Amino acid sequence: MARKPNYKFEKIERERQKAAKKAAKMKAKQDTKDEPEDGGNTLQGSKDREA
């Protein structure tokens, strides 16, 4: 016997999973933004070399 579909619950679950994925993606993007690649701000370093 097939189960009775619960469309509202399934939609809520899809939206919850989508929100979790989006939050994880944003967190990863924020983490990479916070970590400097070469140990400092490259713009300030290039200005010091020119002066």
Sequence and secondary structure as in RCSB ss.txt:
>XXXX:A:sequence
MARKPNYKFEKIERERQKAAKKAAKMKAKQDTKDEPEDGGNTLQGSKDREA
>XXXX:A:secstr
      HHHHHHHHHHHHHHHHHHHHHHHHHHHHS SSSS HHHHHHHHH 
